[in-house]
Amino acid sequence: MSRSTAVNIQTFINEHPFSPFQWLVFFMCFIIVLLDGFDTAAIGFIAPSLIGEWGIAKPALAPVLSAALFGLACGALGSGPLSDRLGRRVMLLSSVLLFGVACLGSSFSTSIEELTVLRFITGVGLGAAMPNAVTMMGEYCPDRRRATVINLMFCGFPLGAAFGGFLAAWMIPHFGWRSVLLLGGVTPLLLLMLLLAKMPESVRYMVANNKPVERIRAALARISGDAVQASAFTMTETAPQTGSKGLGVVLSRSYIIGSVMLWVAYFMGLVIFYASINWMPILLKDAGLTPQRATLISALFPLGGVGAVLCGVLMDRFNANRIIAACYALTAVSVYFIGQAAGNVGALVFIVFVAGVLMNTAQSSMPALAAAFYPTQGRGTGVAWMLGVGRFGGIAGSFLVAELTRRHFTFGGIFATIAVAGVLSCVALLIKQAARPHATEANAPKAQSFGH
């Protein structure tokens, strides 16, 4: 490679083996997602201790339990445009700092109101960190492995949630509920030291925003020494260009239909997830199961995240929109059958687990789909807004089941209604596919290039 050659950075990443440096970026992003899962689950486990220590009624817990969800939505919606303007690295560092400090502060709360405010701020930090981790990882991945790697990274969320549950069960009796939040605050601050030392800026972001050649060369040289010889860098976008940044890209004529369909699919997916995870123990108990059995069967639902890695492999080989649409369609069928299996514990265990695998696989695959859909100038906003709008689906899912129980829907009727959300997610992705079939390498010559 001579000094006169301009290197296409995506071709460079595609042609070199996945390096130890890229695995380090993966590890750092994986830990961020793991901490998100840990923190999301932890508040549910400390809730009984709050009732005991502060003498509050159960309904008074609603604000503190939902504060982080609202924070997650606000953090995602706000951080996306900032990420496309200021860069992925600065947003990752500041969001990890924010949720670390807020979680640490919440361990010293003296009232439910104080804890609610700090949980909201923690949520804002977490909501900003997750989409930026996805975007950063996506921009350091070779094309042929992008969905697999991002889906593997997303396995950190259910692992963090499960780990948070086991750890909280051991820590609370020994050290009290504050120790769980203390750990949730100290760990991200330790991670921040590693991020400051090792986390690079996205090479795609640097080329798209005409950053100094030396910085781009230094980042690529950590993947392979071949980059040291390059004097200039270019980048080809196969996605249509709009000439704008951030939200201007996401809402432009080329992307608006796909954007709205991604929002609908992710929103409806979280309606199913939160409706099931928050209400299944209560609904199973009301259907005649013992409280312990209802809890154990419900715990099978979020375990299914590992199927996302297989889905990622399929997405990298076949049409990603259709693969995830099929997962959502099968989710709808299996969720419907949960409602039909109330009297048969064996069938219930099987169908809840199957529904969980399908649901988590579809939902965990959506960020990779969004990252592949948008060009570099709008990728941060595109991924973040899908995650942000989707969070409101989580809130809607909880309220939906509350309303259905108030209207005296049967066990089967409730799950049949929830299943409709899976059908809507499936239809949304098929519309996205029909509106703008995914660009292929055949389009590359017509693509816009960036370079300097």
C-alpha positions as CSV (number, residue, x, y, z in Angstrom):
1,M,0.0,0.0,0.0
2,S,1.7,3.2,-1.1
3,R,1.4,6.6,0.6
4,S,-0.5,8.0,-2.4
5,T,-3.5,5.6,-2.0
6,A,-6.7,6.6,-0.5
7,V,-8.1,3.8,1.7
8,N,-11.8,3.1,1.8
9,I,-12.3,2.5,5.5
10,Q,-15.2,0.0,5.2
11,T,-13.3,-2.0,2.6
12,F,-10.3,-1.9,5.0
13,I,-12.4,-3.2,8.0
14,N,-14.1,-5.8,5.8
15,E,-10.8,-7.2,4.4
16,H,-8.9,-7.5,7.7
17,P,-9.6,-10.1,10.4
18,F,-11.6,-9.0,13.5
19,S,-8.7,-7.7,15.6
20,P,-8.0,-7.7,19.3
21,F,-8.7,-3.9,19.2
22,Q,-12.2,-4.5,17.8
23,W,-12.8,-7.2,20.5
24,L,-11.8,-4.5,23.1
25,V,-14.4,-2.1,21.6
26,F,-16.9,-5.0,21.7
27,F,-16.0,-5.8,25.4
28,M,-16.5,-2.1,26.5
29,C,-19.8,-1.8,24.7
30,F,-20.9,-5.2,26.0
31,I,-20.2,-4.1,29.6
32,I,-22.3,-0.9,29.1
33,V,-25.3,-3.0,27.9
34,L,-24.7,-5.5,30.8
35,L,-24.9,-2.6,33.3
36,D,-28.1,-1.4,31.6
37,G,-29.7,-4.8,32.2
38,F,-28.3,-4.9,35.8
39,D,-29.7,-1.5,36.7
40,T,-33.1,-2.1,35.0
41,A,-33.7,-5.2,37.0
42,A,-32.1,-4.0,40.3
43,I,-34.9,-1.5,41.2
44,G,-37.5,-4.3,41.1
45,F,-35.5,-6.4,43.6
46,I,-35.0,-3.5,46.1
47,A,-38.6,-2.5,46.0
48,P,-39.8,-4.8,48.9
49,S,-37.0,-3.4,51.1
50,L,-38.1,0.2,50.3
51,I,-41.6,-0.7,51.5
52,G,-40.2,-2.1,54.7
53,E,-37.7,0.7,55.5
54,W,-39.7,3.7,54.5
55,G,-43.1,2.4,55.4
56,I,-44.7,3.3,52.1
57,A,-47.7,1.7,50.3
58,K,-47.3,-0.4,47.1
59,P,-49.0,2.2,44.9
60,A,-46.4,4.8,46.0
61,L,-43.7,2.7,44.3
62,A,-45.2,3.3,40.8
63,P,-43.3,6.6,40.2
64,V,-39.9,5.2,41.3
65,L,-40.4,2.1,39.2
66,S,-41.4,4.0,36.0
67,A,-39.0,7.0,36.5
68,A,-36.1,5.1,34.9
69,L,-38.3,4.1,31.9
70,F,-39.2,7.8,31.2
71,G,-35.5,8.7,31.7
72,L,-34.4,6.0,29.2
73,A,-36.8,7.4,26.6
74,C,-35.6,11.0,27.1
75,G,-32.0,10.0,27.2
76,A,-32.3,8.0,23.9
77,L,-34.3,10.8,22.1
78,G,-31.9,13.5,23.2
79,S,-28.6,11.7,22.7
80,G,-29.1,10.6,19.1
81,P,-28.9,14.0,17.5
82,L,-26.0,15.0,19.8
83,S,-24.1,11.8,18.9
84,D,-24.3,12.7,15.2
85,R,-23.2,16.3,16.0
86,L,-20.5,15.8,18.7
87,G,-19.4,12.2,18.1
88,R,-20.0,8.7,19.5
89,R,-17.1,8.8,22.0
90,V,-18.0,12.0,23.8
91,M,-21.6,10.8,24.2
92,L,-20.6,7.4,25.5
93,L,-18.2,8.9,28.1
94,S,-20.7,11.5,29.3
95,S,-23.6,9.1,29.5
96,V,-21.6,6.5,31.5
97,L,-20.5,9.2,33.8
98,L,-24.1,10.5,34.3
99,F,-25.7,7.1,35.1
100,G,-22.7,6.1,37.3
101,V,-22.9,9.3,39.4
102,A,-26.8,9.2,39.6
103,C,-26.9,5.6,40.6
104,L,-24.2,6.1,43.2
105,G,-26.2,9.1,44.5
106,S,-29.4,7.1,44.6
107,S,-27.8,4.7,47.1
108,F,-27.7,7.7,49.6
109,S,-31.4,8.6,49.1
110,T,-33.4,9.5,52.2
111,S,-36.9,9.7,50.7
112,I,-38.9,8.1,47.9
113,E,-39.1,11.5,46.1
114,E,-35.3,11.9,46.1
115,L,-34.9,8.3,44.8
116,T,-37.5,8.9,42.0
117,V,-35.6,12.0,40.7
118,L,-32.2,10.1,40.8
119,R,-33.7,7.1,39.1
120,F,-35.0,9.4,36.3
121,I,-31.4,10.9,35.9
122,T,-29.9,7.4,35.9
123,G,-32.4,6.4,33.2
124,V,-31.4,9.4,31.1
125,G,-27.7,8.3,31.2
126,L,-28.6,4.6,30.5
127,G,-30.9,5.7,27.6
128,A,-28.1,7.7,26.0
129,A,-25.4,5.0,26.5
130,M,-27.2,2.0,24.9
131,P,-27.8,3.5,21.4
132,N,-24.3,5.0,21.3
133,A,-22.8,1.6,22.2
134,V,-24.8,0.0,19.3
135,T,-23.7,2.8,16.8
136,M,-20.1,2.6,17.9
137,M,-19.9,-1.2,17.6
138,G,-21.8,-1.1,14.2
139,E,-19.2,1.3,12.8
140,Y,-16.3,-0.9,13.8
141,C,-17.8,-4.1,12.4
142,P,-17.2,-5.7,9.0
143,D,-20.4,-5.8,6.9
144,R,-20.6,-9.6,6.9
145,R,-20.6,-9.9,10.7
146,R,-22.4,-6.7,11.8
147,A,-25.7,-8.2,12.9
148,T,-24.1,-11.2,14.6
149,V,-21.7,-9.0,16.6
150,I,-24.4,-6.4,17.6
151,N,-26.8,-9.2,18.6
152,L,-24.1,-10.9,20.6
153,M,-23.4,-7.6,22.4
154,F,-27.1,-7.3,23.2
155,C,-27.0,-10.6,25.1
156,G,-25.4,-8.5,27.8
157,F,-28.9,-7.0,28.7
158,P,-30.7,-10.3,29.8
159,L,-27.4,-11.5,31.4
160,G,-27.1,-8.2,33.3
161,A,-30.8,-8.5,34.4
162,A,-30.4,-12.1,35.5
163,F,-27.0,-11.4,37.2
164,G,-28.6,-8.4,39.0
165,G,-31.4,-10.6,40.4
166,F,-29.0,-13.2,41.7
167,L,-26.6,-10.6,43.1
168,A,-29.4,-8.6,44.7
169,A,-30.9,-11.7,46.4
170,W,-27.5,-12.3,48.1
171,M,-26.5,-8.7,48.8
172,I,-29.7,-7.3,50.3
173,P,-29.9,-9.7,53.3
174,H,-26.1,-9.2,54.0
175,F,-25.5,-5.5,53.2
176,G,-29.0,-3.9,52.7
177,W,-30.7,-2.5,49.6
178,R,-28.4,0.5,49.3
179,S,-25.4,-1.8,48.5
180,V,-27.1,-2.9,45.2
181,L,-27.3,0.8,44.0
182,L,-23.8,1.4,45.3
183,L,-22.4,-1.4,43.1
184,G,-24.5,-0.1,40.2
185,G,-22.9,3.3,40.6
186,V,-19.2,2.4,41.3
187,T,-18.9,-0.2,38.4
188,P,-19.7,2.3,35.6
189,L,-17.3,4.8,37.1
190,L,-14.5,2.2,37.0
191,L,-15.5,1.4,33.4
192,L,-15.2,5.1,32.6
193,M,-11.5,4.9,33.4
194,L,-11.1,2.1,30.7
195,L,-13.3,4.1,28.2
196,L,-11.2,7.3,28.7
197,A,-8.0,5.3,28.1
198,K,-9.0,3.0,25.3
199,M,-12.4,3.9,23.6
200,P,-11.7,5.5,20.2
201,E,-13.9,7.7,18.1
202,S,-15.9,5.9,15.3
203,V,-13.7,5.9,12.1
204,R,-16.9,6.3,10.0
205,Y,-17.9,9.4,12.0
206,M,-14.4,10.9,11.6
207,V,-14.4,10.5,7.8
208,A,-17.9,11.7,7.4
209,N,-17.1,14.8,9.5
210,N,-13.7,15.6,8.0
211,K,-11.7,15.0,11.1
212,P,-7.8,15.1,10.8
213,V,-6.3,12.3,8.8
214,E,-3.8,11.5,11.6
215,R,-6.7,10.6,14.0
216,I,-8.3,8.3,11.4
217,R,-5.0,6.7,10.6
218,A,-4.3,6.1,14.3
219,A,-7.7,4.4,14.9
220,L,-7.4,2.2,11.8
221,A,-3.8,1.3,12.7
222,R,-5.1,-0.4,15.9
223,I,-7.0,-2.8,13.6
224,S,-4.0,-3.4,11.2
225,G,-0.6,-1.8,10.7
226,D,-1.4,-1.5,7.0
227,A,-3.3,1.7,7.7
228,V,0.0,3.5,8.6
229,Q,0.9,3.7,4.8
230,A,-2.4,5.6,3.9
231,S,-2.3,9.3,3.2
232,A,-6.1,9.8,2.7
233,F,-9.3,8.0,3.7
234,T,-12.6,7.6,1.9
235,M,-15.9,6.1,2.8
236,T,-18.7,4.8,0.6
237,E,-22.3,4.9,1.7
238,T,-24.6,2.5,-0.1
239,A,-27.6,4.1,1.7
240,P,-29.2,7.1,0.0
241,Q,-27.7,10.5,1.0
242,T,-29.9,13.4,2.1
243,G,-27.3,16.1,2.6
244,S,-28.4,16.6,6.2
245,K,-27.4,15.3,9.6
246,G,-29.1,13.6,12.6
247,L,-32.9,14.1,12.7
248,G,-32.8,15.6,9.2
249,V,-31.7,12.2,7.8
250,V,-34.1,10.1,10.0
251,L,-37.2,12.2,8.9
252,S,-36.1,12.8,5.3
253,R,-38.1,11.5,2.3
254,S,-35.7,8.6,1.7
255,Y,-36.0,7.4,5.3
256,I,-39.3,8.5,6.9
257,I,-41.3,5.4,6.0
258,G,-38.5,3.0,7.2
259,S,-38.0,5.2,10.4
260,V,-41.7,5.1,11.3
261,M,-41.9,1.3,10.7
262,L,-38.8,0.7,12.9
263,W,-40.5,2.7,15.7
264,V,-43.8,0.8,15.3
265,A,-42.0,-2.6,15.3
266,Y,-39.8,-1.8,18.4
267,F,-42.7,-0.1,20.3
268,M,-45.0,-3.1,19.8
269,G,-42.2,-5.5,20.7
270,L,-41.8,-3.7,24.0
271,V,-45.5,-3.7,24.6
272,I,-45.3,-7.5,24.6
273,F,-42.1,-7.6,26.7
274,Y,-43.2,-5.4,29.5
275,A,-46.8,-6.6,29.5
276,S,-45.5,-10.1,30.0
277,I,-42.6,-9.4,32.4
278,N,-44.6,-7.1,34.7
279,W,-47.9,-9.0,34.7
280,M,-47.3,-12.7,34.0
281,P,-46.6,-13.7,37.7
282,I,-49.9,-12.0,38.8
283,L,-52.0,-13.4,35.9
284,L,-50.6,-17.0,36.4
285,K,-51.4,-16.7,40.1
286,D,-54.9,-15.6,39.3
287,A,-55.3,-18.5,36.9
288,G,-54.7,-20.9,39.8
289,L,-51.0,-21.5,40.0
290,T,-49.1,-21.2,43.4
291,P,-47.2,-17.9,43.7
292,Q,-43.8,-19.7,43.7
293,R,-44.7,-21.7,40.5
294,A,-46.1,-18.5,38.8
295,T,-42.8,-16.7,39.5
296,L,-40.6,-19.5,38.3
297,I,-42.6,-19.9,35.0
298,S,-42.6,-16.1,34.4
299,A,-38.8,-16.1,35.0
300,L,-38.4,-18.3,31.9
301,F,-39.7,-15.5,29.6
302,P,-36.7,-13.1,29.7
303,L,-34.2,-16.0,29.5
304,G,-34.5,-16.4,25.8
305,G,-32.0,-13.6,24.6
306,V,-29.3,-16.1,23.5
307,G,-31.4,-16.9,20.3
308,A,-30.4,-13.4,19.1
309,V,-26.9,-14.6,18.1
310,L,-28.4,-17.2,15.7
311,C,-30.8,-14.6,14.4
312,G,-27.8,-12.2,13.8
313,V,-26.1,-14.9,11.7
314,L,-29.3,-15.3,9.6
315,M,-29.6,-11.5,9.2
316,D,-26.0,-11.3,7.9
317,R,-26.8,-14.0,5.3
318,F,-30.4,-13.4,4.3
319,N,-32.9,-10.5,4.2
320,A,-32.8,-9.0,7.7
321,N,-36.3,-7.4,7.6
322,R,-38.0,-10.7,6.7
323,I,-36.0,-12.7,9.2
324,I,-37.1,-10.4,12.1
325,A,-40.7,-10.1,10.7
326,A,-40.9,-13.9,10.9
327,C,-39.7,-13.9,14.5
328,Y,-42.4,-11.4,15.4
329,A,-45.1,-13.4,13.6
330,L,-44.0,-16.6,15.6
331,T,-43.9,-14.5,18.8
332,A,-47.6,-13.5,18.2
333,V,-48.6,-17.1,17.7
334,S,-46.7,-18.3,20.8
335,V,-48.0,-15.5,23.0
336,Y,-51.6,-16.3,21.9
337,F,-51.0,-20.0,23.0
338,I,-49.8,-18.9,26.5
339,G,-53.4,-17.8,27.0
340,Q,-54.7,-21.2,25.9
341,A,-52.3,-23.3,28.1
342,A,-53.5,-22.0,31.5
343,G,-54.7,-25.4,32.8
344,N,-51.6,-27.4,31.7
345,V,-48.4,-26.6,33.6
346,G,-46.2,-28.6,31.3
347,A,-47.5,-26.9,28.2
348,L,-47.3,-23.5,29.9
349,V,-43.6,-24.0,30.8
350,F,-42.8,-24.9,27.2
351,I,-44.8,-22.2,25.5
352,V,-43.6,-19.4,27.9
353,F,-40.0,-20.4,27.2
354,V,-40.5,-20.6,23.4
355,A,-42.4,-17.2,23.4
356,G,-39.5,-15.7,25.4
357,V,-36.8,-17.0,23.0
358,L,-38.8,-15.7,19.9
359,M,-39.7,-12.3,21.6
360,N,-36.2,-11.6,22.9
361,T,-34.6,-12.7,19.6
362,A,-36.7,-10.3,17.6
363,Q,-36.4,-7.4,20.0
364,S,-32.6,-7.8,20.4
365,S,-32.1,-7.9,16.6
366,M,-33.8,-4.5,16.0
367,P,-30.8,-2.3,16.9
368,A,-28.6,-4.1,14.4
369,L,-31.4,-3.6,11.8
370,A,-31.5,0.1,12.5
371,A,-27.7,0.5,12.5
372,A,-27.6,-1.1,9.0
373,F,-30.5,1.0,7.7
374,Y,-29.1,4.5,8.2
375,P,-26.1,6.3,6.7
376,T,-23.3,7.5,9.1
377,Q,-24.7,11.1,9.3
378,G,-27.9,9.8,10.8
379,R,-27.0,6.5,12.3
380,G,-26.7,7.8,15.9
381,T,-30.1,9.5,15.8
382,G,-31.8,6.6,13.9
383,V,-30.8,3.9,16.4
384,A,-31.4,6.2,19.4
385,W,-34.9,7.3,18.3
386,M,-36.0,3.8,17.6
387,L,-34.9,2.8,21.1
388,G,-36.4,6.0,22.6
389,V,-39.8,5.8,21.0
390,G,-39.8,2.0,21.8
391,R,-39.4,2.7,25.5
392,F,-42.9,4.3,25.5
393,G,-44.1,0.8,24.3
394,G,-42.8,-0.6,27.6
395,I,-44.9,2.0,29.6
396,A,-47.9,1.3,27.3
397,G,-47.6,-2.5,27.8
398,S,-47.9,-2.2,31.6
399,F,-51.0,0.1,31.3
400,L,-52.6,-2.1,28.6
401,V,-52.8,-5.1,30.9
402,A,-54.0,-3.0,33.8
403,E,-56.8,-1.8,31.6
404,L,-57.7,-5.3,30.3
405,T,-57.9,-6.7,33.9
406,R,-60.1,-3.8,34.9
407,R,-62.4,-4.7,32.0
408,H,-62.4,-8.3,33.3
409,F,-60.8,-9.9,30.2
410,T,-60.1,-13.6,30.6
411,F,-56.6,-15.0,30.9
412,G,-56.8,-16.2,27.2
413,G,-58.3,-12.8,26.2
414,I,-55.5,-10.8,27.7
415,F,-52.7,-12.8,25.9
416,A,-54.7,-12.8,22.6
417,T,-54.8,-9.0,22.8
418,I,-51.0,-8.8,23.6
419,A,-50.3,-11.1,20.6
420,V,-51.8,-8.5,18.3
421,A,-48.7,-6.3,19.0
422,G,-46.5,-9.1,17.5
423,V,-48.6,-9.1,14.3
424,L,-48.3,-5.3,14.0
425,S,-44.4,-5.5,14.4
426,C,-44.3,-8.1,11.7
427,V,-46.4,-6.0,9.3
428,A,-44.3,-2.9,10.0
429,L,-41.1,-4.6,9.0
430,L,-42.7,-6.0,5.8
431,I,-43.8,-2.5,4.9
432,K,-40.3,-1.2,5.6
433,Q,-38.9,-3.9,3.2
434,A,-41.4,-3.0,0.5
435,A,-40.9,0.7,0.8
436,R,-37.1,0.6,0.3
437,P,-35.5,-2.8,-0.3
438,H,-32.1,-3.0,1.4
439,A,-29.3,-1.6,-0.7
440,T,-26.9,-4.2,-2.0
441,E,-23.3,-4.1,-3.1
442,A,-24.6,-3.7,-6.7
443,N,-25.6,-0.2,-5.7
444,A,-22.1,0.7,-4.5
445,P,-20.9,2.5,-7.7
446,K,-23.8,4.9,-7.4
447,A,-23.1,5.5,-3.7
448,Q,-21.9,8.8,-2.4
449,S,-18.2,8.9,-1.3
450,F,-16.7,10.9,1.5
451,G,-13.0,11.5,1.9
452,H,-10.2,14.0,2.4
